[in-house]
Amino acid sequence: KGSALASYNFGLCFQYGNGIEKDYSFAVIYFKEAIERNYTKSYYNIGYCYYHGGHGLKQDRIEAIHWLEKAVSHKNGNAAQLLGNSYETPPVPFAIPDYYKALCFYKLAVKLGVDAADDIARCEKKINKLFLNNPSVDTNKFSALLNKATTSADIDSAIQWLLALPSVPDKKPTKPR
């Protein structure tokens, strides 16, 4: 059966095309084997493969979010950044971007050691344009919520709080007429 690390490394070979043709569908198989042996680094790789799609695997951003959330629960900063991208650019047509949640995940990614400064700046610009200049938005409440998610010294609490926020819908909304 082999070890978790061996399964993970085979998955990486297929994910990146190291010595073999790139094939995300085979990569996912090996990453799932590694997870069955408690190798949690694989959560991010599965999410990455579904997020980008191609190379033998159909892109499925909803499935990607599922795996990326598991990776974030294991303190994976790259997964937090990719989740930020998912909420900033929703995976289903006609869905409304969640810039607030995206910004929270980008700031969490930074806390976990990932350089997401450009993502944060871009997202803050969108928030300022859409929300903070809108008189109907309670900017104090918004700022307090953002502060709670991103300044906690306790990374585990911040992760739990973020993952408890409502997720992207798993069904496509109806097209407006």
PyMOL commands that set and color helices and strands:
alter all, ss='L'
color gray80, all
select helices_A, chain A and resi 4-16+24-36+42-52+61-73+77-88+99-111+117-132+139-150+155-164
alter helices_A, ss='H'
color red, helices_A
deselect
rebuild
show_as cartoon
